[in-house]
């Protein structure tokens, strides 16, 4: 079975995130740090780090730079 070359697997992976994880994901893409995200979302830093850890696991990345390189659309710049 051939895979559609135009199919965006990155977008599929983002769809696996919970609504709260998606909020954190988009704030990470804006360049926010965990402490800033926790203040914005009224969560603890450890709670935010829990979401970040889950996001990295689900999206198969190991760091914020890797997340940015894989999911940020640099064509908009």
GIWO-V424225 format. One record per residue. N is the residue number from 0. SS is DSSP state (2 for helix, 1 for strand, 0 for the rest). PHI is phi in radians with two decimals (* if undefined). Layout:
BEGIN
[[N | SS | PHI] [N | SS | PHI]]
END
This chain:
BEGIN
[[0 | 0 | *] [1 | 0 | -1.41] [2 | 0 | -1.63] [3 | 0 | -1.16] [4 | 0 | -1.13] [5 | 0 | -1.49] [6 | 0 | -1.24] [7 | 0 | -1.66] [8 | 2 | -1.18] [9 | 2 | -1.10] [10 | 2 | -1.12] [11 | 2 | -1.06] [12 | 2 | -1.12] [13 | 2 | -1.10] [14 | 2 | -1.16] [15 | 0 | -1.39] [16 | 0 | -1.31] [17 | 0 | -1.23] [18 | 2 | -0.97] [19 | 2 | -1.19] [20 | 2 | -1.10] [21 | 2 | -1.10] [22 | 2 | -1.02] [23 | 2 | -1.11] [24 | 2 | -0.95] [25 | 2 | -1.20] [26 | 2 | -1.21] [27 | 2 | -1.08] [28 | 2 | -1.15] [29 | 0 | -1.36] [30 | 0 | 1.68] [31 | 0 | -1.31] [32 | 0 | -1.61] [33 | 2 | -0.97] [34 | 2 | -1.11] [35 | 2 | -1.14] [36 | 2 | -1.13] [37 | 2 | -1.10] [38 | 2 | -1.16] [39 | 2 | -1.12] [40 | 2 | -1.71] [41 | 0 | 0.97] [42 | 0 | -2.19] [43 | 0 | -1.34] [44 | 2 | -1.10] [45 | 2 | -1.14] [46 | 2 | -1.13] [47 | 2 | -1.11] [48 | 2 | -1.09] [49 | 2 | -1.08] [50 | 2 | -1.10] [51 | 2 | -1.06] [52 | 2 | -1.04] [53 | 2 | -1.14] [54 | 2 | -1.08] [55 | 2 | -1.02] [56 | 2 | -1.11] [57 | 2 | -1.18] [58 | 2 | -1.68] [59 | 0 | 1.01] [60 | 0 | -2.18] [61 | 0 | -2.08] [62 | 0 | -2.75] [63 | 2 | -1.12] [64 | 2 | -1.02] [65 | 2 | -1.14] [66 | 2 | -1.06] [67 | 2 | -1.10] [68 | 2 | -1.10] [69 | 2 | -1.44] [70 | 2 | -2.01] [71 | 0 | -1.44] [72 | 0 | -1.51] [73 | 2 | -1.21] [74 | 2 | -1.18] [75 | 2 | -1.34] [76 | 0 | -1.29]]
END
